[in-house]
Amino acid sequence: MRLIEENFQANPELENKMKIIFDKLEIARGTAFNESPYDLYIKGGKEIQVTQSLRAKTIKTNDRGNFETRISFRVRREHGSAEEAVAYALLHPAEVSRYSGNVMFLPEGDVISSKMLLKEAAVTSVNCNSIGASTYLRYEIVGGELCKMN
């Protein structure tokens, strides 16, 4: 899958000016490195058991709780050379998969006023594309509750 992001350079206002830190790994290093996440998508939900009884007019639902938050976003990262970008694209998914725990979303602008924390998180997938000295990454993370940090 090719993740060429042609609108990234043309529309810097699409960025969410923030850092994203997973455990101790900086996934998006923020505006100082021109690595703010973009195409941020958040979906929250819980486990619902659906029972379909024979000859019943309607289904029955049972709320199992187990709230989960799914977050996906993209990051563009610059490297010193095309070779470094390829090496990063090849090795980064395995590196990120070793982490689990909390993910911090730390704002750098005035769009998001609060620091956020995704509890009990794990990366479900990382897609990497290397073009020249740049990598284009798409992360998908699942965790528990997304809440404000104090």
N, C-alpha and C positions, 0 to 999 in steps of 0.2 A: 504494500500500500504506500503510495506517494503522498507525502504531507507538505507539498510545496505551498507556502503561504504568501501569495502574491500581494494580498492586502495588508500584510503586516507593516511593511515600510511605508506604504501610502497612507495608512490610517493609524498612527500611533495612539490616537485617543481610544482605540479599541482595547488597549492594555488596561489591566487592573493593577494600579501601582501598589504593589505589595511584594513582600518576601513570603516564600512558603518553605517551612523547615520541617522535615520529617525526622523525628528523633533528633539526631545531630547532623543530618545531611541536608544541605541547602538545595532544594529542588529548583527553586526560582530565587536567584540572588538579588533581585530587585533592580531599581533604577540605576544604581551606581554601576552595574554591569550590563545595563540594557537587557535585563532578563525578567521583566515583569510578565506574569501569566496573562494570557488572553483566551478568549473563547471559553470562559468559565461557565460550567454547568453544574447545578446542584439539584439533587433529587433525594427527598426524604420519604420514608415509608416504613410500614411495619408488617409483620407476618400475620396474614389472615388465613385461617383455615376455612375452606368452603366445603360444605356438606350438601350433596345432592341425593336426596332420598328418592327411592323409586316411587313414582306416581305423585310426588309432591308438586304443588303448584309453583312453589318458589324454593330457592336455595336457602340454606341457613349459614350464617357466618359466625366464626368464633375468633375473637381478637386474641392472638397469642402474644401481643406486645412485641418484644424484640425489635425496637426501633433501629433503623439503619439509615445512614446518610451516604449517598454516592456522589462523588465529586470528580469531574473531569475538567482538564484544562490543557492548554498548549504553552510551550515555552520555546523560544528561539535562543540558541546559545552560540556564541562566537568562539572559535578556537584559533590557535596560532598558525595552523596550517591545515590543508585538506587531509593529510595523513593523521593528524591528531583528531580531527573530526570523525574520521572513519573509525579509529580505535575507540573513541568515546561511544559512538553509536553501537559498536559491537559489544562493548563491555558494560555499559551503563544499566541495561535492563536487569542483568544478574546482580549487580551491585545493589540496586534499589530493592530488589526482591528480598534481600536479607533483613530489611528493616521492618519493624512493626512497633506500634505504640501510638503516640500522639502526634498530630500534625498541627503546626501553628501557622496561622495566616496573619501576617503582621503588616498593617497598612503603612504606606509611605506618603500618601497624598491625603486630600480632604474628602475623597469619595466614600471611603469606608472609615468610620470613626472609631471602631472598636477592634481590638485584637480578638481573633477567634481561635478556637481549639476544637479539633476533631479528635474525639477520644477513641481508643482501641482500634486504630486504623491499620490497614494493610494495602499495599499496591496490588491491584488485580491485573493491571497490564500497563506496559510502557511500549509505545511505538516510536521508533527512531528513524529519521531520514537524514542522510548526510548529503549536503550539496556544497561543494567547494569547502571553505573553512567554517561552514555553519552546520549545526545540527538543529533539526526541528523535532521536538518531542511532544508526544501526547500521553498524558498520565491519566489513569483511572484509579481512584482510591475509594475504598469502602471502609466505613467505620461506624461507630455508635453515634452519639449525640454531638451535634455541632453547637457549641455554646460560646458565649462571650468570656474572655479572660479578664480577670481583675487586674 
